[in-house]
Each structure stands twice: as structure tokens, then as C-alpha cells.
């Protein structure tokens, strides 16, 4: 009986450790990355903090980030430099409700996020940091800016087999910035900025403005 009890205690302790994870707040980012040389350096500074918060989840060895899978195994992310643009990965957050790890990813001058599902080792690249729905069935990303963005609000369906884009919406009027959060499991609150001001709308997933992704 003692061996199963020890194993259970280890799992509970590990879960408690991971539960301490949280993405950096805007204030933390400003403080942490105030002296960062570039986006890659900023990612590494954030990672240093997250590795301390999540000591059993990942480890850094030079240009290699290793993330533990569940129940066993390791996913490896190796920084690279080539003619197409240098690529780097940094630990950003642990999503305990999905048992997934979020990595801050840079390719050249482009930044994205890589979501790793620890039970399957499936990886999905997302344009911005995702927000998880209250029912844990979907994610939303808002990739809107004045240049070099898709200018799209996207809803992603979460399944064991992977993350797939389900809905997408592009603003009919030019937005220079936007953010999306869940009001409830079926409704988003979108705050946006235009050249002349700002606004906020509630957007139901059943709204006809959405484009359904096959």
C-alpha cells in the first residue's frame, strides 16, 4: 500500500507546484524586460522567472529547452539560426487546466506562441498569447496591429488530438489594436482601438460575423 500512496503524494505535490504558474502581468513584463536587448532576451528573462516557479516542469541547457511530458517523456525545443531567420523558444506559462505549456517563440523579428499539450506532445503555433474559455473548450487570440499582423480575432477548439482554428473574424473598419477576453463560455468581450478612438463590443460565438474554418 505504501508505494501507491507515495506515488499519489508525488503527483499531488507536483500539481501544487505547477498550480503556482501564471503568465507575467504587464507590470512584471515592463519591469523584467526594461533592460532587454530584444524580444529573444526578454523571453529569456521571463523564462528565468518561470523556471523558478516551475522547477519540475522544464530545464534550460544552453540553446535547448526541455519540457517534461505526462506521464513520461520529454519534449525538446532547440534554438536555431539559419538563412530563413533565427528561431528561439522560451518558457512562458503553464496552463494547468489543459496540462499544456505555453512557449514564447521568436522567428526573425516575428513573435508567436507555441502551445505544447503534455499528454500527446502535440504542438500548435498561435499568433498571440491565448485566453482560455471558462469551460476550457476553446481559446481565443487577438492578432491586431497597424502592420505585420493577420488583423484577426480567432477562436480555437481544444481537443486531446490538438488545437484547431474554429472561427475567425476580421474587423470591417481598420483597428490599430485589439484584445479579446471571455465574458462567458459563449461570448467574447473585444476591446479595440482605431485611429480616431477606442471601443468595446460583446461578441457571441453564434454571431453571423464569424467566418467558420473548415
Buried (B, 14 or more C-beta within 10 A) or exposed (E): EEEEEEEEEEEEEBEEBBEEBEBBEEEEBEEBBEEBEEBBBBBBBBBEEBBEBBEEBBBBEEEEBBBBBEEEEEBEBEBEEEEEEEBBBBBBBBBEEBBBBBBBBBBEEEBBBBBBBBEBEBBBEBBBBBBBBEEEEBBBBBBBBEEEBBBBBBBBBBEEEBBEBBBBBEBEEEBBBBBBEBBEEEBBBBBBBBEEEEEEEEBEBEEEEBEEEE
